[in-house]
């Protein structure tokens, strides 16, 4: 028996995995962030792309604003 998961997920499986709505999956497909694949009448998504969405969401966020620069104190020699 083959115990490895399929490389494909249905839209409802992908939504459950990402804990979002099916509509959100369709929206991401429309934006081009996820690719559509059809198996007859079933709409499928690659499992790799769904895993990539999780990694992007869990990446540390960049802080906004200017970086703090530390300058050496100016020494005045007179």
N, C-alpha and C positions, 0 to 999 in steps of 0.2 A: 504494500500500500504506500501511497505517496502522502506523507504527513505534512509536507511543506505547504504553506498557504498559497493560494493562486496569486499571480502577479496583478490580477485585476480585481477591482471592487465595484459594486454597483453604486449608484448615486446615494441610495439610502444607507448602505454600509459605510460609505465615506463620510456622510453626514453624522452618523452615529459615532464613528471613530474620532472625528474632529469636534464632536459635541456642538454641532451647529445645525441649522435647518437645511433641508434639501434645496430650498430656494437660494441659500448662500452658496452652495456648490454650483448651482446653475449660474449664479452671478459671476463666480470666479471663472467659470468656463467662458462666459460671454466676454470677460475682460482679457481672456487669453492666459490667465495664470494657471489654469488647468486645461489639459487637452481632452477633447471628446473622442471616444472610440465606441463604435457600435458593433454589437454582436447580434446580428439580426435586428430585433426591435429593442434590445436592452442597451442602455447607455452605460458605458463603463469608464472607469478612471484607473490609471496605473497606480498601484500601491506605493511605488517610489515617489510619485508626485505628492501623494497625501502625506507621506513621511517627511518630505521636504517642507511642507507647510507647517508641520509641527516643529521642525527645527528652526525655521524662520521665526515662528511665534515665540519660541523659548529662548531665542538669542537675547543677550543683554541689550537694553535700549541705550542709545546714544543720548547723553545729556545735552540739553539745549543751552545756548548762551555761549559767551566767549570763554575760552580757556583761561584759567588763572595763570598769569605769568609772574614769576618771582624774580625780582631784580635785586641785585646786590646793592647795599646802601652806598651812597656816594660819599666818599671821603674827601673832604676839602683840605688841601695842604696849602697853607699860606706862608 
